[in-house]
Amino acid sequence: MKAKKKELAESIATSIEAKLSGSAAASKKFKKAIEKSADKLAKKLVKLYKKANKAAKPKAKATPKAKKAKPAPATAA
């Protein structure tokens, strides 16, 4: 999942930098801010993806536990 997250973050950052081509996109601060935001977004997307997959899987039915038999009351002899 880490590889997917990293690849997604790089893809997001690259597409944002491409859309904002110009002098502002060339600054180091700008690139760092874009990469940081892309990492956060990728992390959230991966989390949502995991949650969706977990919800889509059918839960295995648990077998009911057998009740323990109570010992018979002792009679006084």
C-alpha positions as CSV (number, residue, x, y, z in Angstrom):
1,M,0.0,0.0,0.0
2,K,2.9,2.3,0.6
3,A,4.0,2.0,-3.0
4,K,0.5,2.8,-4.2
5,K,0.3,5.8,-1.9
6,K,3.7,7.1,-3.0
7,E,2.8,6.6,-6.7
8,L,-0.6,8.4,-6.2
9,A,1.0,11.3,-4.4
10,E,3.6,11.7,-7.2
11,S,0.9,11.6,-9.8
12,I,-1.2,14.2,-8.0
13,A,1.8,16.5,-7.5
14,T,2.9,16.2,-11.2
15,S,-0.6,17.0,-12.5
16,I,-0.9,20.0,-10.2
17,E,2.5,21.3,-11.2
18,A,1.6,20.8,-14.9
19,K,-1.6,22.8,-14.5
20,L,0.1,25.6,-12.7
21,S,3.0,25.9,-15.1
22,G,4.8,29.2,-14.8
23,S,7.2,31.1,-12.6
24,A,5.3,30.4,-9.4
25,A,5.5,26.6,-9.9
26,A,9.3,26.8,-10.2
27,S,9.9,27.9,-6.6
28,K,11.1,25.3,-4.1
29,K,8.5,26.4,-1.5
30,F,5.7,26.0,-3.9
31,K,6.9,22.5,-5.0
32,K,7.3,21.4,-1.4
33,A,3.8,22.6,-0.5
34,I,2.3,20.8,-3.5
35,E,4.1,17.6,-2.6
36,K,3.1,17.8,1.1
37,S,-0.6,18.4,0.1
38,A,-0.4,15.5,-2.4
39,D,0.9,13.2,0.3
40,K,-1.9,14.1,2.6
41,L,-4.5,13.6,-0.1
42,A,-3.0,10.3,-1.2
43,K,-3.0,9.1,2.4
44,K,-6.7,9.9,2.8
45,L,-7.6,8.3,-0.5
46,V,-5.8,5.1,0.4
47,K,-7.6,5.1,3.8
48,L,-11.0,5.5,2.0
49,Y,-10.0,2.7,-0.5
50,K,-9.2,0.3,2.4
51,K,-12.4,1.2,4.2
52,A,-14.5,0.6,1.0
53,N,-12.8,-2.8,0.4
54,K,-13.4,-3.8,4.0
55,A,-17.1,-2.9,3.8
56,A,-17.5,-4.7,0.5
57,K,-16.2,-8.0,1.9
58,P,-19.0,-10.2,3.4
59,K,-18.4,-11.1,7.0
60,A,-18.0,-14.7,7.9
61,K,-20.8,-15.9,10.1
62,A,-19.5,-16.8,13.5
63,T,-20.6,-20.2,14.8
64,P,-22.7,-20.0,17.9
65,K,-20.9,-21.1,21.0
66,A,-22.2,-24.2,22.8
67,K,-23.6,-23.5,26.2
68,K,-21.9,-25.2,29.1
69,A,-24.1,-27.7,30.9
70,K,-24.8,-26.8,34.5
71,P,-23.9,-29.5,37.0
72,A,-26.9,-31.2,38.5
73,P,-27.7,-30.1,42.1
74,A,-26.3,-32.4,44.6
75,T,-28.8,-34.2,46.8
76,A,-28.1,-34.8,50.5
77,A,-28.0,-38.5,51.3
